Amino acid sequence: MPEKSYAFRLRYTLSPRDTVNCFESSLKLPTTESDYEVKLKANSDKTIEASGSLVLHGAGWATPEEAEHFGHFYADVLARTCARLKLGVDFGDRAAKGGWLAKEVSDDFSQRTGRLMLTDVHGLMIYERTNPPVLHSSEPVSLVQGINLDRFLSVYDSALGRPREISKEERTALLLFNASFFPNSPDGRFMLLMMGIEALMKKQEQPDKIKAIIRGFISAVDENPDLGTTERNDLKSILGNLLKESFRQAGRRLVEKKLGARKYKEMSAREFFEYCYDLRSKLVHGKVPLPSRDEVSVAAVKLEAMLSDLLSTDLLDVGPQP
């Protein structure tokens, strides 16, 4: 190894239902060259099998750029391996990274001990390999919402005094709304909230003049001799779906009717729904690049308020305001 060498460290998390049956705390992995080493390690005093948090570690590169290049290379090898074996992993691409050390603190520690102090990043990091580094772990802060007791009782009394039946669609949306409070990722939370709003939508038929045009297209497909059976059925199915409004149209109509002039993220209900539906489409269809974690997280906060309002339109005069 050269005098000054660089290393990469990729901390990742295994899904709760998966593990690798290795009863050691460290496993040396094959590499493409013999000048450096790559290991899989438990991120704790446990075996790899017993640890839900693992580290892919490589060392021996002369420059940080080389270490980063090979860090991504071996991370991709690991990702493909896990996908083939149906091992669920979170490489930290869209994870909160935790608290970062003040530079003064890490510099002072290094001067006193001769060792690096590094933030225990959920994801890939590159560092100069001197003595073994000391890792500082700081979990992201979770905020707890406290509901004032008087406000809770006020809303409860209002709901009690205005009894109504909850529809099947609302019950489904309530299940999804409540489920959205438990995922750790903002993407999952956002999608559950969008699913909750979609559960409340009732797609209406298009106006007669639009349906007449669509039926004309369907007839043209039926009469075209150049189309095979599969092609004809596929086209008729696509065109048949156009006889009713789209989910986007149904959602716009729903929020305009139910939420009126209420604002979300400084947008009208219709504008905010359109914005969220665009985010949903990018996430669902894997548009590259995906919306940032922060953008999805901020949108989810306001989307939660929108779905809350839709589920309690008879109580909008009490409780939280947007």
Stockholm file with secondary structure:
# STOCKHOLM 1.0

chainA/1-322         MPEKSYAFRLRYTLSPRDTVNCFESSLKLPTTESDYEVKLKANSDKTIEASGSLVLHGAGWATPEEAEHFGHFYADVLARTCARLKLGVDFGDRAAKGGWLAKEVSDDFSQRTGRLMLTDVHGLMIYERTNPPVLHSSEPVSLVQGINLDRFLSVYDSALGRPREISKEERTALLLFNASFFPNSPDGRFMLLMMGIEALMKKQEQPDKIKAIIRGFISAVDENPDLGTTERNDLKSILGNLLKESFRQAGRRLVEKKLGARKYKEMSAREFFEYCYDLRSKLVHGKVPLPSRDEVSVAAVKLEAMLSDLLSTDLLDVGPQP
#=GR chainA/1-322 SS CCSSEEEEEEEEEECTTCCCCCCSSEEEECCSSSSSEEEEEESSSSCTTTCSEEEEEEEEESSHHHHHHHHHHHHHHHHHHHHHTTCCEECSTTSCCCCCCCHHHHHHHHHHHSSCEEECCSSEEEEEESSCCEEECCCCCCCCCCCCHHHHHHHHHHHHHSCCCCCHHHHHHHHHHHHTTSCSSHHHHHHHHHHHHHHHCCCCBCCHHHHHHHHHHHHHHHHCTTCCHHHHHHHHHHHHHTTBCCHHHHHHHHHHHHHTTCEETTEEHHHHHHHHHHHHHHHHTTCSSCCCHHHHHHHHHHHHHHHHHHHTGGGTTSSCCC
#=GC SS_cons         CCSSEEEEEEEEEECTTCCCCCCSSEEEECCSSSSSEEEEEESSSSCTTTCSEEEEEEEEESSHHHHHHHHHHHHHHHHHHHHHTTCCEECSTTSCCCCCCCHHHHHHHHHHHSSCEEECCSSEEEEEESSCCEEECCCCCCCCCCCCHHHHHHHHHHHHHSCCCCCHHHHHHHHHHHHTTSCSSHHHHHHHHHHHHHHHCCCCBCCHHHHHHHHHHHHHHHHCTTCCHHHHHHHHHHHHHTTBCCHHHHHHHHHHHHHTTCEETTEEHHHHHHHHHHHHHHHHTTCSSCCCHHHHHHHHHHHHHHHHHHHTGGGTTSSCCC
//
